Amino acid sequence: QFAETGGGLVQPGGSLRLSCVASGFDFNMRSMAWDRQTPGSERELIAGITNRDEVKYADSVSGRFTISRDNVRNTAYLQMNNLKPWDPSVYYCNMSPPSASWGQGTRVTVSA
């Protein structure tokens, strides 16, 4: 189970911090990832973090987004800075490789 929160409306150049509370598996042992999807498009993997805190980013977000995790709270985070007009989407978290169960996601809107 994944519960994503933290989305909202932000101006271009602004920041948001997304949170994902995970349950039902051993969070400490699994890599986690953030994906995003806009209607009519494929889901895009944008950031991943291993259980050893090794991170990787898609080119589209590298240098602007930061993934992190709190193994005590079973929570993954995505700090998004300098949001661009092409970043609006519904953002999802999952383990990596992903399970078949996805959360509801959290919507990010970027508008002046």
N, C-alpha and C positions, 0 to 999 in steps of 0.2 A: 504494500500500500504506500502511496505517495501523496502528500498533501502540499501543493505549491501555493505560496502566498507572496505578496509584495508587489504585484503588478499595479499599474495605474497609468495615469496620463502625465507626461512630462514634456517639457519643451526640448527642442533640439539642443544638444550639448549638456543636457541634464543627466542626472544619475538616479538609479534605483537599485535596491538590494532585494533580490529574491531569496526566499527560504523554501526548503523542501524537507518536511518531516517524514521520515521513512519508518516503516514498521513491518513486521512479519518475516524478517530475515536477520541474519547476523550482519548488521551494518558495518561493524569494524573490519570485516573480512572482505568486503566487496568494494570494487571500484564503482564510482558514481559518475553520472554524466548529466548534462543539460542539453536538451534539444529545443528547437522551436519550429513552429509550423504556421504558415499562413494559409487561408482557404485556397484550395486549388493547387497547392504546391506540395512537394515532398517534404517530409520531416527532415530537418537539418541538424546534424550533430554539431554543437558549437563548442563544447568544453567538457573535459573529462578529468577526473582525479582518482588516482589509485589509493589503495589503503595505506600506502607509504607516502602519500601527499605529492606524488609525481603528477604534474599537470600537463595538459595539452589543449591547444585551442585551434579552432578553425581560423583561416586567414581573415575571414570577415569580421572577427571580433578580437583578434590578437592585439594586445597593447591597450585595449579599452575595457575588456571584461576580465574578472578574476574569479575563479572557482575556488572554494574552500570547503572544509567540512569540520564538524564537531562530533567526534565519536561518542562523547558522553550524552549529547542530546539527540543522537541519531539524525542529524540535520546536515544537509548540504546547502551551500549558499552560492549565489551568483551576484557579485558586485558588478554593476554595469555603469560605466562612466562614459561621458561624451557620446551620448546616444544619438544615432543618426536617423535620418528619415526612412531608411530601409530596415531599421531594427524592429518596427512594430510587428508583433506576432503573438501567438500564444506559446508560452514557455513551459516546458515539461521537464521533470527530472525522472530518472530511472537508474537502476543499477547498470553496470556495463560489463558484459553485454546485457542488453535490456531484457527484462522479464516481459511476459505477455500482458501484464497488468499495468496500465498507465493511469495516472491521476487525471484530474480535471484541467490541470494547467492553470496558469495565471496570465492574464492578458496585459500586454505592454503596448501603450499607444504613445506615439511621439508626434506632437503637433504644436505649432506656435499659437 
